[in-house]
Amino acid sequence: MPTVTELPQLALWQERINQALIHWLPAEQIIPQGLHQAMRYAVLNGGKRVRPILAYATGQALDIPLDRIDPAACAVELIHAYSLVHDDLPAMDDDDLRRGVPTCHKKFDEATAILCGDALQALAFHVLSHGLDTQIPAEQRLLMLDNLALASGSRGMAGGQAIDLASVGKQLTEAELENMHIHKTGALIRTSVKLAALCATPVDPEKLDNLDQYAKCIGLAFQIQDDILDEIGHTETLGKAHGADRQKNKPTYPSILGLAPSRQLTRELCDDALAQLRGFDAKADALRQIAHYIVERTH
């Protein structure tokens, strides 16, 4: 399966989001320079950009101009970047490597990394509140802000991370593990799609529901594939330490179900996601490509 950058349309969107992020991130020369250097390091040091690419693919499926999607795509990627900076901290996952380079607290220091994450989270809401097209009704713009806040907080990503930390050394059921990942990884993936769909004028409720169910399926599949790759991947390919979850005694899908059933589950989730797109025409083909990429990727 090609990587994101080997799929021409997705590669263009990857470059688009990189340029948009460069635009919104404060320049390194602006005081406080050290913090702004860390923010740019954390955001611009690579990454697959799956979440903003999902936003653009959703926009294409719904005939929404991509410049209307840019602020939402930036906002979700900034939240994702902040979450990685904080997840890597010694008090959390204590990782030294991210995207093949030293983690933010290793490149700078722990205090700077904490502030970097805080600042990236705040910047996400600044981008979403100031960058959205005013042709999008105010009610939809407020709903987008609310959705991003919920997906980022205790009922979304942060809550999922709290469950993850509390689960170390414990044997979870499959349902408990699914609940953790629906929050930790799935919430922001679903929000990537939902924010883009809410840029439509008007919003089609049926299509919005189909897209949300699609995103729910691929969000869980993404995390299961991450669990699989942690078991079978290599540090050089993954860009982070291989076997880290097992070494930390974290519950994963392979540890609960086994590798083969975990792979089967990702395929079933991919099929379920694709079924949600049956009512969409060829403009949704990028969403279909992404579903396949998520379950077949090697890093």
Secondary structure, 3 states (H helix, E strand, C coil): CCCHHHCHHHHHHHHHHHHHHHHHCCCCCCCCHHHHHHHHHHHHCCCCCHHHHHHHHHHHHCCCCHHHHHHHHHHHHHHHHHHHHHHCCCCCCCCCEECCEECHHHHCCHHHHHHHHHHHHHHHHHHHHHHCCCCCCHHHHHHHHHHHHHHHCCCCHHHHHHHHHHCCCCCCCHHHHHHHHHHHHHHHHHHHHHHHHCCCCCCCHHHHHHHHHHHHHHHHHHHHHHHHHHHHCCHHHHCCCCCHHHHCCCCCHHHHHCHHHHHHHHHHHHHHHHHCCCCCCHHHHHHHHHHHHHHHCCC
